[in-house]
């Protein structure tokens, strides 16, 4: 077994929007001393956003660099660029600046190799403005631009259900033109690989949803299933992937066929995630597949309406942290058994070399 599967990883946790519920749920999760023994955790956040939720058994230790962090401590690398004034429960430009700083810091440390994974608390996309003035599309895209040649693949994960998205943060009118045979095939290959490497599923079964109602009804309600989705499924099968569909989304989830597969590929955001969150909301984890690094996030949003009330449920954040740990170990084990395969040599007969 590779030494990486034995050592305790360094995992960064970003605060998300500090005016939302992120600081509360991450502190509730990390205040468990048992969890703090599983890895070296470093929180990127203003200290003031965390202190309300700290407990005596998990004191905050401020550090100046990742090298100072240690196992068993609640290590915090504090935000110190500009004074931060909390406006609990309300998104502000100041909160957006903090959220972006934490993401940029995580990206910097991931690129340098000083941390092994990042868990990102939710952000308010409308209040993050990047340095070049470009609007912030989402955290999946933020890490995908740097750590994947094809962009990241969003997968929402529950204990019994995983739903991946062929398109993410697109207007509904733009989805049909964004779907191509080659694009869907690429997503299916990424999904198959991450199920094997990151989730330790040897021969994953993947379901694919259609785009149109009733999966197009043989072309009567749209041609995307015939012209794009089915050809992509056939191409994936020809590459030995266990892929099935396209299925009509309503019947697929309504009849609970979704639980018969290791993962489901939906064509657009709400098609997959409305059903997923109805079934698995409290436990859900957002995992970005197809990256060279590990990134997870709780499956919920900023929860400004709950911020500061001590009512936010930390289950999704806790699950996101444990998933980062599991994926780190699974990758190390998968890479170890996959490298340096034994060479096949021709057997010598008993008389080889005899005179």
TAKAWO-V452400 format. One record per helix or strand. SS is the DSSP state (H for helix, E for strand). FROM is the first residue (numbers start at 1). TO is the last residue. Records with the same first field share a line. If there is no record, write none. Layout:
SS = FROM-TO + FROM-TO
This chain:
H = 3-5 + 22-30 + 33-36 + 47-49 + 51-53 + 66-68 + 93-112 + 125-127 + 139-147 + 172-178 + 181-197 + 213-216 + 224-238 + 249-254 + 257-260 + 269-280 + 315-338
E = 10-14 + 40-45 + 55-55 + 58-58 + 60-63 + 74-78 + 117-120 + 129-129 + 135-135 + 153-157 + 162-165 + 205-209 + 242-247 + 263-266 + 285-289 + 294-298
